[in-house]
Amino acid sequence: MTSGIAVVIATLNRPEHLAGVLRDLYHQAPEDLEVLVVDQSPLEVAEQVDLFVNALEDSRFRYAFTKQRSLPNARNIGIRGTRAPIILFLDDDVRLLPGLIEAHRDAYADAQVGGVVGRIIERQVLPNARPGVNRVGFGGRVITNLSGRERKQVEALKGANMSVRREVLEHVGGFDRNYRGTALLEDADIAERIRSAGWTVWFEPKAEIVHLSAPEGGVRQPDAVRTELWRFHNTAYFMRRHRGALSRPALLVTFVAIAVIRAVRWRRPSALWQLMRALGEGWRLAGDPPGIDTPRPPA
């Protein structure tokens, strides 16, 4: 069994939800656990979050603040701020079921395992695949159902409940900051890099959470239009980086159809042009170097 695990929680404007995550961690935390909360909230909220962490009076729980609002950047700060050989990333709006930490740790007994995604019981998001599937489809849609009970290899990680081996991160780099706004597919992106480098990615059903999908805070956007704009941008970026130019026709067919449906539903014809522009911007950005560094722990 691989010893030593760090938990990194990126949070933004969700102090009450975060308090529940911290309580769950406190009750199942092994002695060698590290927990680092990386807070991107406004100062008045950040003070409250800092108090929550300090109120635990436990040196295993630490707090870090950043003014930059970026989920991939916050995850990278968490990597640099911890030392353990396994890093578990959790959302700030989840509840932990018993045995989560040990299930993630035990999954790395096989040296070929580079990343693990745990079982996610969704309160809001409806699955669109058979259990135990998590991947990005041919046209760029996310195909996912992480409610299964069978341990198996998968193509993608999911940020609400995923872990990565530190040596893998030092090899492939950290999270790509070019996944902006909702940061959609930053988790699938790093899984692609892990698999391309020769490690495997697994679904571990014993590592369970309930994902509450809080309606505000975190990466939530002010409205449905902004949410879709970032979906189009980040999907195009992912597809060009990991599927190449040959993926463009299928991407266009899929997302033109989605754009038309959204424009009709919103009764907003201009949305069609806005969404397709976002798709083009993401595609062009993928032609530039990725926003990746190699985050290393403190000396």
C-alpha positions in Angstrom: 0.0 0.0 0.0 1.3 3.5 -0.9 1.5 5.6 2.3 0.9 9.3 2.6 -2.0 11.1 1.0 -2.8 14.8 0.7 -6.3 16.3 0.1 -6.6 19.5 -1.9 -9.9 21.4 -1.9 -10.2 24.4 -4.1 -13.1 26.6 -2.8 -14.9 29.8 -3.9 -17.8 31.4 -2.0 -19.1 28.2 -0.4 -18.1 28.4 3.3 -21.1 26.4 4.6 -20.6 23.5 2.1 -16.8 23.5 2.7 -17.4 23.2 6.5 -19.3 19.9 5.8 -16.4 18.6 3.8 -13.9 19.5 6.5 -16.0 17.8 9.2 -16.2 14.6 7.1 -12.4 14.6 6.5 -11.7 15.2 10.2 -13.7 12.2 11.2 -11.9 9.8 8.8 -8.5 11.4 8.6 -5.5 9.1 9.1 -2.5 10.4 11.1 -0.4 11.0 8.0 -3.1 13.0 6.1 -2.5 16.5 4.8 -5.4 18.8 4.0 -4.9 22.0 2.1 -7.8 24.4 1.4 -7.0 26.7 -1.5 -9.5 29.6 -1.2 -10.3 32.0 -4.1 -13.2 33.8 -2.3 -13.5 37.6 -1.6 -11.7 38.7 1.5 -14.9 38.8 3.7 -15.7 35.2 2.8 -12.1 34.1 2.9 -11.8 35.3 6.6 -14.7 33.0 7.4 -13.1 30.0 5.6 -9.8 30.6 7.3 -11.6 30.5 10.7 -13.3 27.2 9.8 -9.9 25.6 9.0 -8.2 27.0 12.1 -11.1 26.1 14.4 -10.3 22.4 13.8 -7.0 23.1 15.8 -5.3 20.3 13.8 -2.0 20.8 12.1 -3.0 18.4 9.3 -5.5 21.0 8.1 -4.0 24.1 6.4 -5.3 27.2 4.6 -4.0 29.0 1.5 -5.4 32.1 -0.2 -5.1 33.2 -3.8 -6.7 36.2 -5.6 -6.7 34.5 -8.9 -10.0 32.8 -9.7 -9.0 29.7 -11.6 -9.8 26.1 -10.6 -6.7 24.6 -12.4 -4.5 27.2 -10.8 -5.9 26.5 -7.4 -5.3 22.8 -7.9 -1.7 23.6 -8.8 -1.2 25.7 -5.7 -2.4 22.7 -3.8 0.1 20.4 -5.4 2.9 22.8 -4.6 1.7 23.2 -1.1 1.7 19.5 -0.1 4.2 16.7 0.1 2.4 13.4 0.1 2.9 10.9 -2.8 -0.8 10.7 -3.5 -3.0 13.9 -4.0 -6.7 13.6 -3.6 -8.7 16.5 -5.2 -12.2 17.1 -3.8 -14.9 19.7 -4.7 -16.1 22.0 -1.9 -19.7 20.9 -2.3 -19.5 17.2 -1.6 -20.1 14.9 1.3 -17.7 12.0 2.0 -18.8 8.4 2.6 -16.8 6.3 5.1 -13.6 4.8 3.7 -13.0 7.3 0.9 -9.4 8.2 1.8 -8.3 4.6 2.3 -10.0 3.5 -0.9 -8.0 6.1 -2.9 -4.8 5.2 -1.1 -5.2 1.4 -1.6 -5.9 1.9 -5.4 -2.2 2.8 -5.9 -0.9 -0.6 -4.8 -0.3 -1.2 -8.5 2.6 1.0 -9.7 1.0 1.5 -13.1 -2.0 3.3 -11.7 -1.5 7.0 -12.3 -4.9 8.4 -11.5 -8.2 7.3 -9.8 -11.7 8.6 -9.9 -14.1 7.5 -7.2 -17.8 6.8 -7.1 -19.9 9.9 -7.4 -23.5 10.0 -6.4 -25.0 13.0 -8.2 -27.8 15.0 -6.6 -28.4 17.1 -9.7 -26.5 15.9 -12.8 -28.2 13.1 -14.7 -26.0 10.3 -16.0 -25.9 9.7 -19.8 -24.1 6.4 -20.0 -24.0 3.0 -18.4 -22.4 2.8 -14.9 -18.6 2.9 -14.8 -18.2 5.1 -17.9 -16.4 8.5 -17.9 -15.0 9.8 -21.2 -15.2 12.6 -23.8 -17.2 11.4 -26.9 -16.2 11.7 -30.5 -18.1 15.0 -31.0 -16.9 16.5 -27.7 -19.8 15.7 -25.4 -19.0 14.3 -21.9 -20.3 10.8 -21.5 -20.4 9.9 -17.8 -22.0 7.7 -15.1 -19.8 7.2 -12.1 -22.4 5.5 -10.0 -21.2 1.9 -10.8 -20.0 -0.7 -8.4 -17.4 -2.5 -10.6 -13.7 -1.4 -10.4 -12.5 -0.8 -14.0 -10.2 1.3 -16.2 -11.7 4.5 -17.5 -10.6 7.2 -19.9 -11.2 10.3 -17.8 -11.1 11.6 -14.3 -13.7 13.8 -12.6 -12.6 16.7 -10.4 -15.2 16.3 -7.7 -13.5 13.1 -6.5 -10.2 12.2 -8.1 -6.6 11.4 -7.1 -3.3 11.5 -8.9 0.1 10.1 -8.1 2.6 13.0 -7.4 5.4 11.5 -9.5 2.9 11.4 -12.4 2.2 15.1 -12.0 5.9 15.8 -12.0 6.2 13.9 -15.2 3.1 15.2 -17.2 2.8 18.7 -15.5 0.0 20.1 -13.5 -3.5 21.3 -14.5 -3.8 23.4 -17.6 -4.8 27.0 -16.7 -6.2 27.4 -20.2 -9.4 25.7 -19.1 -11.2 28.9 -18.0 -14.5 29.9 -16.6 -16.2 26.7 -15.5 -12.9 24.9 -16.1 -14.9 22.1 -17.9 -12.6 19.2 -19.0 -9.5 20.2 -17.0 -9.9 16.9 -15.3 -10.3 15.0 -18.6 -7.3 16.8 -19.9 -4.9 15.6 -17.2 -6.3 12.1 -17.5 -5.4 12.2 -21.2 -1.8 13.2 -20.4 -1.6 10.5 -17.7 -2.7 7.8 -20.1 -0.5 9.1 -22.9 2.5 8.8 -20.7 1.9 5.1 -20.0 0.0 5.1 -16.7 -3.5 3.8 -16.2 -6.6 5.6 -14.9 -9.1 3.6 -12.8 -12.6 4.0 -11.4 -12.7 2.9 -7.7 -16.3 2.5 -6.5 -15.2 2.1 -2.8 -14.1 5.7 -2.8 -17.5 7.3 -2.6 -18.9 10.9 -2.3 -22.2 12.6 -2.7 -22.0 15.5 -5.1 -24.4 18.2 -4.1 -23.8 20.5 -7.1 -24.4 23.7 -5.2 -26.2 26.2 -7.4 -23.8 29.1 -6.5 -20.1 29.6 -5.9 -17.3 27.4 -7.2 -17.1 27.5 -11.0 -20.8 28.4 -11.4 -21.5 31.2 -13.8 -24.0 34.0 -13.5 -26.3 32.6 -16.1 -26.9 29.7 -18.6 -25.4 31.7 -21.5 -22.1 32.2 -19.8 -22.0 28.6 -18.7 -22.5 27.4 -22.3 -19.9 29.9 -23.7 -17.2 28.3 -21.5 -18.5 24.8 -22.4 -17.9 25.6 -26.1 -14.6 27.3 -25.5 -13.1 24.5 -23.3 -14.4 21.7 -25.4 -12.9 23.1 -28.5 -9.6 23.6 -26.7 -9.7 20.0 -25.4 -10.6 18.4 -28.7 -7.8 20.1 -30.7 -5.2 19.4 -28.1 -6.1 15.7 -27.6 -8.0 14.6 -30.7 -6.3 16.8 -33.3 -7.5 18.6 -36.5 -9.4 15.5 -37.6 -11.9 16.0 -34.8 -13.1 19.3 -36.1 -15.9 18.1 -38.4 -17.5 16.0 -35.7 -17.0 18.8 -33.1 -18.7 21.3 -35.5 -21.7 19.0 -36.2 -22.3 18.3 -32.6 -21.9 21.9 -31.3 -23.7 23.7 -34.1 -26.7 21.5 -33.2 -26.3 22.4 -29.5 -25.9 26.1 -30.3 -29.1 26.1 -32.4 -31.1 24.3 -29.7 -29.8 26.8 -27.1 -30.6 29.8 -29.2 -34.1 28.6 -29.8 -34.7 27.7 -26.1 -33.4 31.1 -25.0 -35.2 33.0 -27.7 -32.0 34.7 -28.4 -30.8 34.3 -32.1 -27.5 36.1 -31.3 -26.6 33.3 -29.0 -25.8 31.1 -32.0 -23.1 33.5 -33.1 -21.8 34.0 -29.6 -21.5 30.2 -28.9 -19.8 29.5 -32.2 -17.3 32.4 -31.6 -16.5 30.8 -28.2 -15.9 27.5 -30.0 -13.5 29.2 -32.4 -11.6 31.0 -29.7 -11.1 27.7 -27.8 -9.9 26.0 -31.0 -7.4 28.8 -31.7 -6.1 28.9 -28.2 -5.2 25.2 -28.5 -2.7 26.2 -31.1 -0.7 28.1 -28.4 1.4 26.4 -25.7 -0.7 24.9 -22.9 -1.0 26.7 -19.5 1.0 23.9 -17.7 3.9 24.0 -15.4 5.5 21.3 -13.3 4.3 21.9 -9.7 6.7 20.5 -7.2 6.2 20.4 -3.4 8.1 22.8 -1.1 11.8 22.0 -0.5 
